[in-house]
C-alpha cells in the first residue's frame, strides 16, 4: 500500500494550517477546525493503517511548518551546511509526526460508534499522544494544541487542568463540529451546538475566577533585552562591549528587580570582572532590590547554565542565591548517547557550552526583591508540570531566554505564548527577559501586559505583583487530565463491548 496518495493531501494542508492558530498569528479557531478536518478524515479511513497515514501527514505538515525555526539554529548559527540542515529539520518533523500516526492507528483500533469515537476516543487519544510527546526522550511539548488558546475563551480551563486540559477541550470541540456536520440540524445536531457553546462560554466565565490572591505590594521591575547577535555572543572580541552595554542598562534603571537574559554574561560566574560585580551590587542595594544575571557556573569540574543574584538579598550565604537550569536541551546543552552522537555534535555543529550538567529538580525559589522567585531558563517553561514544583512557595515566575538562535522565525512569539499558559496554570505573573525578544510582562490572567519590540535593544520597565495560593493545576499537575483521559477511554471501551 502506498504511503503517499492524493487522499493524504488534505491532512497535510490541515496540519500546516494549524500553525496559524499559534502566535504570532493568533487565529485560535484554526487548530479546532484543523483537528475537525483530521477527525473527519479519520472517520472515513478504510483501515487503521489508512488512519495512521493520515495522522502522519497531518503531523508532518504541522511540525514542518511550526518548527521550521530549527533550520535557522542548525544552519545559520550551528554552521551546519544546507544539505544537512534542511533534511535534519524535516527528519525531526517526521519523527514528531510519528505520534499523530500512533493516534490515528489507536483511535481506529479502539473503534466505537460514531459519536463516541468523535467525542471521546479521538480527543482522548490525541491529547494522550501530546502528553507522550512532552514526556518521551526528555520531552518536546512545543505546539501542544492548548497553547494556541492563550488568549481565547478556552484559556479559562488552564488553571484547572493545564495546557493538556485545554487541548482536550479543543479536541472535544473539534469532534462536536464534525458531529454537527454529520447530523446537520437534527435534534442531535442542535444538542451538539448547545454543548459546544456551553463549553466555550464556561471557559470564558472561568477566566474571571481569581484562583490566587495578591501578596505584598506591587514593585517595580526592569527586564533587559540586550539584543546581542548570536554570532557575537561568544566572541571574545565583543565581550567588553557586551558587558559595558549591560552595565549601562542596569545602572540606568531604578527598578527593585532587574532581570537580564539567559547567559547575558557569557562567562563563568567566577570570571565576571569584580569591579562590574560591585557596581551592580551597590546599584541594586540603593534600589533596595536585586539584579538577576544569566551566566554559567563551574562547580567541582561541572558546568551549569545558571542565574545568580546581586543586591540587597545577598548575605554570607550568597552562594544560595542562584538557580541552575535543570531541564537541559538534548544535543544543545548535553549529548545523549555520547559514544553514538558525540562526533556529530562536537565535529559538525558549533554549539558553545554543549556539555552542561543539570542543576537538579528540587531547587528552592530565590528570595530576592521581597519575593520568592521561581526562575526558569530557556525552554524550561515549556514543562508546566516542572514549573509548579516551586509552588505554592513561589510568588513570581521569571523566565530568562536567548531565542537569538532562531533569528526572525516564529520561535520567539511561540515561546512567549507558552509563558502565557504558565502564568495561567500557576496563578502567578511571569516576567520574561530575553536577548532578542519577546521580552514581556505577563499578568496573572495570562494576558501580555507589556512587551518590547523584537530585535531591538531596550529595557522594559513596569510593575509586578507577587501572588499566593494555589490553582487546581498546582495541586494536581497533569495527573487530573491523565485520569480524565483514562476514564474517557475506559468508558468508550466499555460501551464498545456492549455494542
N, C-alpha and C positions, 0 to 999 in steps of 0.2 A: 504494500500500500504506500502511495506517495506521501511524503511528509509535507510537501508544498503543493497546494492546488488553489484554484480561484475561490473556493469556499472559505479559505483562511484569511483572505484579504480584508474582509470586514472586521475580523478580530484584530488584525494588525493595526488597522486605522483607528479602531475604538481604543486600543491601548495607547497609541500615540496621542490621541485627542485628550486622553485623561490628564496629561501633564499640564494642560492649560487650566485645569481646575486649581492648581497649586500656585503659590507665589512664584514670580511676581505678577502673574496674570489674574489670579484670584477669581476665576469663573467657577465657583464651587459647585454649581449644579452639574457640571460636566462629568465629574467622576461618577455621580449617581447614574447619569444617562449612559455613560460608557459601560459601567457594570451591568446595567439593564440590558444593553446590547449583547454583552457576553453571556448573560444568563439566558437570553432568548436563543442565542446560537447553541448553547449547551443543551437546551431542551430539544432542539431539532437534530442534534447529533445522533447518528445511527448506532454508534458503538462507543464504549468507554475510551477506546483509542482515538476516535474522532474528537471526542470532547477534550482529551488530553492535548491533541494537536492545537485545537482552538485556544486552550489555555496558554500553550507555549507561544503562539503568535501574538496573542494579546499581551503577554508578559514581555516579549521581545520588543514590540512597538512601544510599550510603556517605559521600559528601562533604557532602551537605546536612546530614546528621546530625553527622558527625565534625568539621566545621569551621564549625559554626553560630556559634562564638565570633567569627567575623569580623564578624557583625552587631553585636556589642557594641562592637567597636572603631570601626566606622563610625558607628553611631547614638549610642551613649552618650558616646563620647569624641571622635569625629571630627565631631560635630554635623551629621551627615547626616540629613535627615528620613526618617521611617519609610518613606514611599512610595518613597524611593530606596534606602535601606539594605537593605531586605528583597529587592527584585529584584536588587540588586547582588550580595548574598550567594548567591542562587540561581543567578544567571548565572555566578558564579565556579565554583560546584559543577558546573554543567552544562558549563562549559569543561573542568574537570578530568576529567569523565566521558567526554570525547571519547577519552581514551587507553584506558580499558576497551572503548570502542566499537571502536577500532582493533584491540585484542587479539581481540575476538570475530570481527571480519571476517578478520583474518590467520590465526587458527587454523583457521577454516573453509576458507579458500582453500588452506592447506597440506595439509589433508586427512589422509591416513594411516589405517591400520587402527585399530580401537577402542583396544587397549591402548597403542599407540604415541602416538596422539593424546592420550589421557588422561594418560599418564605422562611424555611427553616434550614434545610440541608445546604443549599448553595451559600447563603450568608454565613452559616456557622463554619463550613469548610473553608470558605475564603478567608475569614478572619483567623482561623486556626493556622493556616499556612503563612499569613502575615506575621503572626507571633513566632512561628518557626523561623522565618527569615530574620527576625530580630533577635534570635537566640542562638542558632547554629553557627559554629565557627566564629565565635565571639560576637556575632550578630551584625546585621546591616538593615535596620528598620527604616531607612530613608524612604520617603514616598509612601509610607503607610497611608491608606485612604483617609483616615481621620484627620491627618494634618491639613488637608485641603479645606477643612471646615473650621479653621481657627477664628474666622470672622462670620461664620454662618450661624443660624439658629441652633444647629446641632452641637455647637461648642458647649452648650449647657450640660451635655452629658459627660464632658471630660472630667469634672471634679468627682463624679460618681464612679465611672468605670474606666477612666483613662482614654488614651488615644485609640486603643483597640476596641473599647466600648463604642466610641464614636464611629469607628469603622463598621462595627456590627450594625448600628443604626443606618449607616449609609447603604450597606448591603441589603438590609431588610427593605429599605426604601426602593432600591433597585428591583427587588423581587416583586414588590407591590405594583410598581409601574408595569412590569411585564404581565402580571396577573390582570391588571385593569385593562391592558390592551387586548388580552385574550378573551375576556368575558364582556368587553365593551360596557354598555350602560345597563347591564342586568343588575339584579339586586346585589349579587356578589361584587360586581364592579363598583357600585355605589358604596358598599361597605368597605372595600379596599381603599377607595378615595378618602373616606372618613377616617380610617385608621392612619393613612399617610399624613393627612392634615393634622391629626391629633398628635402624632409623633413629633412633627416639626414644631407645632405650637408649644408642646410640652418642653421641647428643647429651648425654645425662646424664653419661656417662663423660668426655666431653671437658671438661665443666665442672670436673673435678678436675685438669686439666692446668695446671701453672704455666708459662705461656709467658714470663713475665718474672720478675725477681728483685728483692728489696728493695735499695735503695741508701741508705746512711747510716742514721741513727737516726730513729725516729718523732719528730714535733714537734707542738706544739700549734697549733691553728687556731681562728679565730673568724669566723663568717660572719654578717654583719649583715643583718637583714631590717627595713628602715625602716618598711614599711607606710605609705608616703605615698600618699594618694589621688591618682589620675591627674589629677583636675581641680584639684589644688593644686600638683602637681609643678612646673609652670612659672608659678605665680602669684607675682609679686614680693612681694606682701604676706606670703606664707607662707615666704619664703626664709630669714629669720633664724631662725625657729623650727625649720625643717628642718635647717639646718646645726648648730644647737645640739643637736638630737636626735642627729645622727650623732656629733658631738664627744663627747657624754656616753657613747654606746655604745662608741666606740673607746677612750676613756680608761678605761673600766670593765673591759677585758679584758687579761689578762697574756699573751695568745697571741703566739707568734712570728710567725705570719702571720695578719693580719686582712684580710678582703675585704669591700668594700662593693658594692652592686648597680650595675647599669648606670645611668649618669647620676645617681648618688646626689647629686652636686653638680651641679645643673642650670645650670652656669655654664661659661664658658670657663676653662680651667686657669689662665690668666694673671689671671683676676678673682677667684679664691678668696682670701679675706682672708689676708694674710700671717701675722697672729697665729695663725690657725687652723692654717695650714700648719706653723708652728714647733712648736705644741703637739703635733700629730700626729707630726711627725718625731722630736721628743725622746722622746715616749712609746714609739714603735717602737724607737728606739735603746736605751732602757732594757730593753726586752724582747729585745734582740739580734735584732730582726726587722724586718719591713716591713709597711706597710699599702698595699693596692691599692685605688684610688679610681676609680670611674666618673665621667667628666666629659666635657667637649668641649674640643677644641683648635683653635686657629687658626694656620695657618702659610702665609705667602705668599698671603694672601687666600682660602685654602681652609679648610673646616671639617671636623673629624673627630670621630667618636664614638670615645672612647678610654678607656683605663685607664692611670693613671700610679701610680708607686710613691713612697712617702716612708718613710725609715727608714735602717737600717744599711747597706743596699746602695748608697745614693747616694754619688756621688763627683763630681769635677769634670766628669764626663760624664753628669750626671744626666738630660740630655735623652734619653739612650738608654733610660732606664727607663720606657718607655711602650709600649703596644700600641694600634694604630689599627685599628678594625674594617675588614676588607677585603671581606666579602661583605654588601653593603648590601641593604636591603629595598626592592624596587621600589614606587614610589608612597608609601612611608613615609619613606624616607631619601634617595631620589633619584627624579627624574622621567624615566623613559624616554620618548623621543619627545616632548620638552618642547613643541615647537610644537603638537602634537596634544592632549596631556593637561595641559599646564601650567595652563590656565584652570580645569580641574576640580579639581586638587589644591589650588591656591592660592586658588581662589574658592569652592569648595564645602566642602572638608574643612579642619578646623582641626588640622593636624599640625605641631607645632613642629620645628625643625631638619630640614626636609624636603629640604634641598639640600646633602647631605654628600658628601664625597669618599672614595673607597676608600683604605685605608691601604697597599695592596699585599700581594701573596701570599707574600713571602719574608721576613717578619719573624722575627727570632730569638726564642727563649723569653726571658722575663725572669729574670735572675739575682737572685732575692730569697729571703730566709729560708733560705739554704743550698740552694735548689732551682733547677732550671731549669723555669720555669712557662710552659706554653703556655696563654695566655689566649684565650678566645673570647667574643664578645659577642652576647647575644640568640640569634637562631636560627642563628647560625653553626655551632652544634653539631649542626645537622641534616645537615651535609655531612661525613660521615666521611672522604671522600677528601681533604678540605681540612684536617681536624684533623691527619691523620698527616703533613702537611708538616713539622711541628715535631719529628717523631720520627725516630730514637730519642733525639735530644739531650734533649728534654723529659723530666723525671722526674715531672711532675704536670700534670693538666689543671684549669683553673679556668674556669667559666662564670659570667658576670655578666649578669643579665637583669632586665628590667622587664616582667612579664606583667600589670601592673595594667591595661593597655589592654583586657584581656579579662574583667575583673570576676570573677564567681563561676562562670565557664564551665568547660568541660573542658580548656581550653588549657594551664593550668599543669601539671596532672597528666600530660598527654600529653607536654609538654616535658621534664619530669623523667624520664619513661621513655625518651625519646630519648637523654638524657645517660647513662643506664644502658648503652645499646648502645655509646656512645663509649668508656666505660670498658672494656667487654669487648673491643672491637676493638683498642684500643691497649695493653691490659695496664697501664693507669695508673689511679690513683684520680682521681675527678672531684669537685671542690668546687664547689657552686652557691650563689652569694649572689644573692638575688633581692629585689625590692622588696616584693612581697606574697605570695611563695611560688611554687613549692615550693623552699625553701632546704634543702639536703641535703648530706650526706657520702656519697658512693657508693664502695664498695670496688672493688678491682681486679677482682673477680669479677662486677661489675655489680650487686651487691646494695646496696640502700639501708641504710646502717648507722645513720644518724641523720637526722631531719628536724624542722623546726619546723611547727607548725600554720599553715595559710594565713590570711592577712588578720589577722595579729597582729604587733605589734612584738616583736622579740626578737633575741637573739644566740645562734647555735648554736655551742657550744664543744665541741671534741673533739680527736682525734688523727688525724694523717695520716702517710703513709709515702711517700717517693719510690721509684720503681721504674726499673730499667734493663733494656735488652734490647728485642727486637722480636718481636711476634707475626707469624704469616704474613701477616695482613692489612696490617700496617705495611709489609712488604716488597713485597707485590703490589698493594695497593689493590683497586680494583674490576676491575682487568684480569683477575684469575683467574676471577671469576664470569662476566664477559662472554665470556671464552674458552670456559668451560664451556658457556654458553648457545649460543654459535656452534657448538660441536661437537655438542651435542644436536640442534640444528635441522638441521645438515648430515647427521647420521646419519638423522634422520627423513625428510629429503628423499631420501636415497639408498635407504632402504627403500621409500619410496613408488614410486620409479622401478622397483623390482624387482617390485612387485605387478602 
